Every structure is written in structure tokens, then in C-alpha cells.
Amino acid sequence: MCRVLFSIGRFSIYSYGLMIALGVLLGYYWVKRRGTQCGIQGDFALDLALRLVLIGFLGGKVLYVFTNWQNFLHEPLQYLGSSGFVVYGGILAGLAAAWSYCRRREVAFSAALDVFLPPVALAQAFGRVGCFLTGCCYGRPTQSRIGVVFPEGCSAPAGVPLIPTQLFSAAGDLLIVCLLLVYERRKAAYRTLAPTYFFLYGTGRFCIEFLRDDPRGSVGALSTSQFISVFVVILSAVLYWWEGRKHQKAASHP
């Protein structure tokens, strides 16, 4: 684990930022390829990708500040830095931006989601590796063999074996990528990837939160992300039902 990969004078390359950048770049090139295969123009994919990155960044940062409001009031500059995000904030803000842009460009929102969701999950996996390298989003102390000891200078407590929840999350995101691609090949023509993505991500995030030990806000007995995950899983069920209902109506009224 290394928070700063190298420095040249006052210029430093941070591992978290580098992994985010790699995930965004790979995700964009994959989006461009998938968009071409689905008949979506390259300029649309680029414009939407840029909006998703910028607005997703802002959404993730805003929710991070909100869930750490008391600490933010004491040390605002620390919480406004390049690290520290809540993924759900980025997802929700990105969805709103995508819906607005698709409506303006007269592109089907569901088609855009199908193109973007697997690359988004891939980018999330890279982001979680960045979390591991910088030590944020760390897990509970453990005496098992899977425990990882972070050095001084990381966000995680140093010298204590911790559950590597960041790597578990990264592996889960890669699994979501694979499952989405399998489902894409086998799904009915009228189904989209959105309900499957929301169900898989929401369920996985709800479960992984039990293993985390970093301060991240709470709503009652649940962490903030667990609370949001409940509604995300419900949303996935509603979307799946809605798609089936629309298909039945279309079939009965050809």
C-alpha cells in the first residue's frame, strides 16, 4: 500500500487518483466500443462520459461531506481534497445527469444505461483498488489470515490486521461486470441491464458494510450506504416488474 506513488518537486502522483483515472479511461474506451455496436454515436458517448465523471465526482463528494458533516465543520479542507467519496452519491448524481442529457439528445435512457453500466462497474473496481492502496474504506480488525496490515501514512489504522473490504468490493464489482455481460447475452429483448445492476450492487454493498469499520455515517442501525441500498434493491424489483408490464401491454396491443 502506498498513498503517494512518487513525487517530483511539489508534484505528487497519488495511487487513489491514478486508479480512478485508469478506471475512467478504460471505461470510456469500452463505452465507445459498446456504443458503436449499439448504434450510439461516439460524440454522444464522450459527452455523456465526461458528464458522468464530473457530476458523479461532485455527487460523491457532496454525499461524503454530508455523512461526515461534523468533522467537515472542524477540518473542511481535509474533506474537500481529492480523496473521500461516497459511491452512491456519484451513482445517483450520474443517473440524474445521464437522464437529463439523454432527454436533450433524444436518446433512449435505457439504451444508454445498457451501454454504460458494465464499464461503470469496471471503473468502480479500479476505484476500490485505489481505496485499498490509500487505506480508506477499511474493514474491521481480524486475526484471520486474510487480515492486511496498513503502514503509517495511510487512512487506515496502522499496525492492525484489518479485513480488506476494499479488495472484496473490487472483486464484487468485477463479478458484477461478468454477470451483466452474461445476462446481456441471455436476457429477453425487452429487458435492460439496469435492474440487474442495481440489485447486484445494492445487495453486495449492503453486505460488505457489515465488514467495514471506517467512519461513514449512519441512519439508525444501518450505515448510510446500507440505508440507501435497501431502496436501490427495491428500485431494481420495481424496474424489473415495470419492464415486464410494459412488454405485456405492447404484446397485447401490437
HELIX and SHEET records of a PDB file:
HELIX    1   1 SER A   15  GLN A   37  1                                  23    
HELIX    2   2 GLY A   42  THR A   67  1                                  26    
HELIX    3   3 TRP A   69  HIS A   74  1                                   6    
HELIX    4   4 PRO A   76  TYR A   79  1                                   4    
HELIX    5   5 VAL A   87  ARG A  105  1                                  19    
HELIX    6   6 PHE A  109  THR A  134  1                                  26    
HELIX    7   7 THR A  165  ARG A  186  1                                  22    
HELIX    8   8 ALA A  194  ILE A  208  1                                  15    
HELIX    9   9 GLU A  209  LEU A  211  5                                   3    
HELIX   10  10 THR A  224  SER A  252  1                                  29    
SHEET    1   A 2 VAL A   4  ILE A   8  0                                        
SHEET    2   A 2 PHE A  11  TYR A  14 -1                                        
SHEET    1   B 2 SER A 218  VAL A 219  0                                        
SHEET    2   B 2 LEU A 222  SER A 223 -1                                        
END                                                                             
